[in-house]
Amino acid sequence: MSEPRKSIVSPLPGIFYRRPNPQSDVYVREGDTVKSGDTIGLVEVMKNFYEIQAEEDGIIAAFSVENEAMVDVGQEIAVLIPKEDK
């Protein structure tokens, strides 16, 4: 049985960034564990930056877009494997 996966999508059209600024490291990498509310990237719209956050605890399985890529509303940015509560 495959693991359940959830899409993290962009709420806005704009440019996706995986880091807070060009000199900084990325917020998260594929395989990293995240908690609900953790920032995984930013979307820039007209020089304003909006945080993209994980909506639940889990592991970032993959990023669906590259750093500095244009994204549309509802476009998948990353894939999250939700944490299983046992």
MARBA-3410 file (N, C-alpha, C, O; in Angstrom, 1 decimal):
86
0.8,-1.2,0.0,0.0,0.0,0.0,0.9,1.2,0.0,1.8,1.3,0.8 ~ 0.6,2.2,-0.9,1.4,3.4,-0.9,1.0,4.4,0.2,-0.1,4.4,0.7 ~ 2.0,5.2,0.5,1.8,6.2,1.5,0.8,7.3,1.0,0.9,7.7,-0.1 ~ -0.1,7.8,1.9,-0.9,8.9,1.5,-0.1,10.2,1.2,0.9,10.4,1.9 ~ -0.4,10.9,0.3,0.3,12.1,-0.1,-0.7,13.3,-0.2,-1.8,13.1,-0.7
-0.2,14.5,0.2,-1.0,15.7,0.1,-0.3,16.7,-0.7,0.9,16.8,-0.5 ~ -1.0,17.5,-1.5,-0.4,18.6,-2.2,-0.3,19.8,-1.4,-1.3,20.1,-0.7 ~ 0.8,20.5,-1.4,0.8,21.9,-0.9,0.8,22.8,-2.1,1.6,22.7,-3.0 ~ -0.3,23.6,-2.2,-0.5,24.4,-3.4,-0.3,25.9,-3.1,-0.4,26.4,-2.0 ~ -0.1,26.6,-4.2,0.0,28.1,-4.1,-1.4,28.7,-4.0,-2.3,28.5,-4.8
-1.5,29.6,-3.0,-2.8,30.4,-2.9,-2.9,31.6,-3.8,-3.9,32.2,-4.0 ~ -1.7,31.9,-4.4,-1.6,33.1,-5.2,-0.8,32.9,-6.5,0.1,31.9,-6.5 ~ -1.0,33.6,-7.5,-0.1,33.6,-8.7,1.2,34.4,-8.4,1.1,35.5,-7.8 ~ 2.3,34.0,-8.8,3.5,34.7,-8.5,4.8,33.9,-8.8,4.8,32.9,-9.5 ~ 5.9,34.3,-8.2,7.2,33.6,-8.3,7.4,32.9,-7.0,7.4,33.5,-5.9
7.7,31.6,-7.1,8.0,30.8,-5.9,9.5,30.8,-5.6,10.3,30.7,-6.4 ~ 9.8,31.0,-4.3,11.2,31.0,-3.8,11.3,30.0,-2.7,10.4,29.9,-1.8 ~ 12.3,29.2,-2.7,12.6,28.2,-1.7,13.4,28.7,-0.5,13.6,28.0,0.5 ~ 13.9,29.9,-0.6,14.7,30.5,0.5,14.3,31.9,0.7,13.7,32.6,-0.1 ~ 14.5,32.4,2.0,14.1,33.8,2.3,14.8,34.9,1.6,14.3,36.0,1.4
16.1,34.6,1.2,16.8,35.6,0.4,17.9,34.8,-0.3,18.2,33.7,0.1 ~ 18.6,35.4,-1.3,19.5,34.7,-2.1,20.7,34.1,-1.4,21.4,33.2,-1.8 ~ 21.1,34.8,-0.2,22.2,34.3,0.5,21.9,33.2,1.6,22.8,32.6,2.1 ~ 20.6,33.0,1.8,20.2,32.0,2.8,20.0,30.6,2.3,19.9,30.4,1.1 ~ 20.0,29.7,3.2,19.8,28.3,2.8,18.2,28.2,2.5,17.5,29.0,2.9
17.9,27.1,1.9,16.4,26.8,1.6,15.7,26.6,3.0,16.3,26.2,4.0 ~ 14.4,26.9,2.9,13.6,26.6,4.1,13.6,25.2,4.5,13.9,24.8,5.7 ~ 13.3,24.3,3.6,13.3,22.9,3.8,13.8,22.2,2.5,13.7,22.7,1.4 ~ 14.2,20.9,2.7,14.7,20.1,1.6,13.7,18.9,1.5,13.0,18.5,2.4 ~ 13.8,18.2,0.3,13.0,17.0,0.2,13.5,16.0,1.2,14.7,15.9,1.4
12.6,15.3,1.9,13.0,14.4,2.9,13.0,15.0,4.3,13.0,14.3,5.3 ~ 12.9,16.3,4.4,12.8,17.0,5.7,11.4,16.8,6.4,10.4,16.8,5.7 ~ 11.4,16.7,7.7,10.2,16.7,8.5,9.8,18.1,8.8,10.6,19.0,9.1 ~ 8.5,18.3,8.6,7.9,19.7,8.9,6.7,19.5,9.8,6.1,18.4,9.9 ~ 6.4,20.6,10.5,5.2,20.6,11.4,4.2,21.6,10.8,4.6,22.5,10.0
3.0,21.4,11.1,2.0,22.4,10.7,2.4,23.8,11.0,2.7,24.1,12.1 ~ 2.3,24.6,10.0,2.7,26.0,10.1,4.1,26.4,9.7,4.4,27.5,9.6 ~ 4.9,25.3,9.5,6.3,25.6,9.1,6.3,26.2,7.7,5.6,25.7,6.8 ~ 7.1,27.2,7.5,7.3,27.8,6.1,8.1,26.9,5.3,9.2,26.5,5.6 ~ 7.6,26.6,4.1,8.4,25.8,3.1,8.9,26.6,1.9,9.7,26.2,1.2
8.4,27.9,1.8,8.8,28.7,0.7,8.0,30.0,0.7,7.2,30.3,1.6 ~ 8.2,30.9,-0.3,7.5,32.1,-0.4,7.0,32.3,-1.8,7.6,31.7,-2.8 ~ 5.9,33.0,-2.0,5.4,33.4,-3.3,5.5,34.9,-3.3,4.9,35.6,-2.4 ~ 6.1,35.5,-4.3,6.2,36.9,-4.5,5.2,37.4,-5.5,5.1,36.9,-6.6 ~ 4.4,38.4,-5.1,3.4,39.0,-5.9,3.6,40.5,-5.8,3.4,41.1,-4.7
4.0,41.2,-6.9,4.2,42.6,-6.9,5.1,43.1,-5.8,4.7,44.1,-5.1 ~ 6.2,42.5,-5.5,7.2,42.9,-4.5,6.7,42.6,-3.1,7.4,43.0,-2.1 ~ 5.6,41.9,-2.9,5.2,41.4,-1.6,5.4,39.9,-1.5,5.2,39.2,-2.5 ~ 5.8,39.5,-0.4,6.1,38.1,-0.2,5.2,37.4,0.8,4.9,38.0,1.8 ~ 4.7,36.3,0.4,3.7,35.5,1.2,4.2,34.1,1.5,4.7,33.4,0.6
4.2,33.8,2.8,4.8,32.5,3.2,3.8,31.4,2.7,2.6,31.5,2.8 ~ 4.4,30.3,2.3,3.7,29.1,2.0,4.1,28.1,3.1,5.2,27.8,3.4 ~ 3.0,27.6,3.8,3.3,26.8,5.0,2.7,25.4,4.8,1.7,25.2,4.1 ~ 3.3,24.5,5.6,2.7,23.1,5.7,1.4,23.2,6.5,1.4,23.9,7.5 ~ 0.4,22.5,6.0,-0.9,22.6,6.7,-1.0,21.5,7.8,-1.9,21.5,8.6
0.0,20.5,7.8,0.0,19.5,8.8,1.4,18.9,8.9,2.2,19.2,8.1 ~ 1.6,18.2,10.0,2.9,17.5,10.2,3.1,16.5,9.2,2.2,15.8,8.7 ~ 4.4,16.3,8.8,4.7,15.3,7.8,6.1,15.4,7.3,7.0,16.1,7.8 ~ 6.4,14.8,6.1,7.7,14.8,5.5,7.5,15.4,4.1,6.6,15.0,3.3 ~ 8.4,16.3,3.7,8.3,16.8,2.3,8.9,15.7,1.4,10.1,15.4,1.4
8.0,15.2,0.5,8.4,14.1,-0.4,9.1,14.6,-1.6,10.1,14.1,-2.1 ~ 8.6,15.8,-2.1,9.2,16.3,-3.3,8.7,17.8,-3.5,7.6,18.1,-3.1 ~ 9.5,18.5,-4.2,9.0,19.8,-4.7,8.6,19.7,-6.2,9.3,19.0,-6.9 ~ 7.4,20.2,-6.5,6.9,20.1,-7.8,7.3,21.2,-8.8,7.1,21.1,-10.0 ~ 7.9,22.3,-8.2,8.3,23.4,-9.0,9.7,23.8,-8.6,10.1,23.5,-7.4
10.5,24.4,-9.5,11.8,24.8,-9.2,11.8,26.2,-8.5,10.8,26.9,-8.5 ~ 12.9,26.5,-7.8,13.1,27.8,-7.2,13.0,28.9,-8.3,13.5,28.7,-9.4 ~ 12.3,30.0,-8.0,12.1,31.1,-8.9,11.2,30.8,-10.1,11.3,31.5,-11.1 ~ 10.4,29.8,-10.0,9.4,29.4,-11.0,8.1,30.2,-10.8,7.8,30.5,-9.7 ~ 7.5,30.5,-11.9,6.2,31.1,-11.9,5.2,30.1,-11.5,5.2,28.9,-12.0
4.3,30.4,-10.6,3.2,29.5,-10.1,1.9,30.2,-10.3,1.7,31.4,-10.2 ~ 0.8,29.4,-10.4,-0.5,29.9,-10.5,-1.3,29.5,-9.3,-0.9,28.7,-8.5 ~ -2.5,30.1,-9.1,-3.3,29.8,-8.0,-3.7,28.3,-8.1,-4.1,27.8,-9.1 ~ -3.5,27.6,-7.0,-3.9,26.1,-6.9,-2.8,25.2,-7.5,-3.0,24.0,-7.5 ~ -1.7,25.7,-8.0,-0.7,24.9,-8.6,0.1,24.2,-7.4,0.4,24.8,-6.4
0.4,22.9,-7.6,1.1,22.2,-6.6,2.5,22.7,-6.5,3.2,22.8,-7.5 ~ 3.0,23.0,-5.3,4.3,23.4,-5.1,5.2,22.3,-4.5,6.3,22.1,-4.9 ~ 4.6,21.5,-3.6,5.3,20.4,-3.0,4.3,19.3,-2.6,3.1,19.5,-2.6 ~ 4.9,18.1,-2.4,4.1,17.0,-2.0,4.5,16.6,-0.5,5.7,16.5,-0.2 ~ 3.5,16.4,0.3,3.7,16.1,1.7,3.2,14.7,2.0,2.1,14.4,1.6
4.0,13.9,2.8,3.6,12.7,3.3,3.1,13.0,4.7,4.0,13.2,5.6 ~ 1.8,12.9,5.0,1.4,13.3,6.4,1.9,12.3,7.4,2.1,11.1,7.1 ~ 2.2,12.8,8.6,2.6,12.0,9.7,1.5,11.1,10.2,0.3,11.6,10.3 ~ 1.8,9.9,10.4,0.8,9.0,10.9,0.7,9.0,12.4,1.7,8.9,13.1 ~ -0.5,9.2,12.9,-0.7,9.2,14.3,-1.0,7.8,14.8,-1.9,7.1,14.3
-0.1,7.3,15.7,-0.3,5.9,16.1,-0.6,5.8,17.5,-0.8,4.7,18.1
END
